[in-house]
């Protein structure tokens, strides 16, 4: 049973700048997702979209995660498959956020 979820934004400087058609990036911005179960085990995932590679920006990923995580915790008994299906239905274009949810749930249930 899930009891808590937390988002932590981060920014990591790159050793070498990343040059793309959208510009040069000197850091990567992302969101760490932490979910906690009633036995106090935690699962972690991350969303680190690169602007211009997909339609999802950092702000969009953060907003989607902020909207979905309370729903995820409220449901308590979802399986990983049910949670991901619901996420894809609600936010089909949020691929980085989906990766964060998927990874956090798989990490938690693997423990």
C-alpha positions as CSV (number, residue, x, y, z in Angstrom):
1,X,0.0,0.0,0.0
2,X,1.4,3.4,-1.0
3,X,1.4,6.1,1.7
4,X,3.5,9.0,0.4
5,X,5.0,10.5,-2.8
6,X,7.5,13.3,-3.1
7,X,8.9,15.3,-6.0
8,X,12.4,16.8,-5.8
9,X,13.6,19.0,-8.7
10,X,17.3,18.9,-9.5
11,X,19.8,20.5,-11.9
12,X,23.1,18.8,-12.7
13,X,25.9,20.6,-14.5
14,X,27.3,18.7,-17.6
15,X,31.0,18.1,-17.8
16,X,30.8,18.9,-21.5
17,X,28.0,21.0,-23.1
18,X,25.3,19.1,-25.0
19,X,24.8,20.6,-28.4
20,X,21.6,20.0,-30.2
21,X,19.5,21.6,-32.9
22,X,17.6,23.3,-30.2
23,X,20.7,24.9,-28.7
24,X,23.5,24.2,-26.3
25,X,22.7,22.8,-22.8
26,X,25.1,23.2,-19.9
27,X,23.0,21.3,-17.3
28,X,20.3,18.8,-17.1
29,X,17.1,19.6,-15.2
30,X,15.0,16.8,-13.9
31,X,12.6,15.7,-11.2
32,X,13.3,12.9,-8.8
33,X,10.2,10.9,-7.8
34,X,10.1,9.1,-4.5
35,X,7.2,6.8,-3.5
36,X,6.9,5.2,-0.1
37,X,4.9,2.1,0.9
38,X,3.4,1.3,4.2
39,X,6.3,-0.9,5.1
40,X,8.5,2.2,4.6
41,X,10.3,0.9,1.6
42,X,10.9,3.5,-1.1
43,X,11.0,3.5,-4.8
44,X,12.8,6.1,-7.0
45,X,12.4,7.3,-10.6
46,X,13.3,10.3,-12.5
47,X,12.0,12.5,-15.3
48,X,14.7,14.4,-17.2
49,X,13.2,15.6,-20.5
50,X,15.4,17.4,-23.0
51,X,13.7,20.4,-24.5
52,X,13.1,19.9,-28.2
53,X,13.5,16.1,-28.3
54,X,9.9,15.4,-27.4
55,X,6.8,17.6,-26.8
56,X,7.3,17.4,-23.0
57,X,9.2,20.2,-21.2
58,X,10.6,20.1,-17.6
59,X,7.7,22.2,-16.4
60,X,5.1,20.0,-18.1
61,X,6.7,16.8,-16.6
62,X,6.7,18.4,-13.1
63,X,3.1,19.5,-13.4
64,X,1.9,16.1,-14.7
65,X,3.8,14.3,-11.9
66,X,2.4,16.8,-9.3
67,X,-1.2,16.0,-10.5
68,X,-0.8,12.2,-10.8
69,X,1.2,11.3,-7.7
70,X,-1.7,12.2,-5.3
71,X,-4.0,10.0,-7.4
72,X,-1.5,7.2,-7.2
73,X,-1.2,7.4,-3.4
74,X,-5.0,7.7,-3.0
75,X,-5.7,4.5,-4.9
76,X,-3.3,2.5,-2.7
77,X,-4.0,-0.9,-4.2
78,X,-3.1,-0.4,-7.8
79,X,-0.7,-2.8,-9.5
80,X,2.2,-1.4,-11.5
81,X,0.3,-2.2,-14.7
82,X,-2.9,-0.5,-13.5
83,X,-1.1,2.6,-12.5
84,X,0.8,2.9,-15.8
85,X,-2.4,2.3,-17.8
86,X,-4.2,5.0,-15.9
87,X,-1.2,7.4,-16.4
88,X,-1.0,6.8,-20.1
89,X,-4.8,7.3,-20.4
90,X,-4.6,10.7,-18.5
91,X,-1.3,11.9,-19.9
92,X,-0.4,10.2,-23.2
93,X,2.3,12.7,-24.3
94,X,4.1,12.8,-20.9
95,X,6.8,10.2,-21.7
96,X,9.5,11.4,-19.3
97,X,7.0,11.6,-16.5
98,X,5.8,8.1,-17.4
99,X,9.3,6.8,-17.2
100,X,9.7,8.3,-13.7
101,X,6.4,6.7,-12.5
102,X,7.3,3.4,-14.1
103,X,10.8,3.3,-12.6
104,X,9.7,4.4,-9.1
105,X,7.0,1.7,-9.0
106,X,9.3,-1.1,-10.4
107,X,12.0,0.0,-7.9
108,X,9.6,-0.2,-5.0
109,X,8.0,-3.5,-5.9
110,X,11.4,-5.1,-6.6
111,X,12.4,-4.3,-3.1
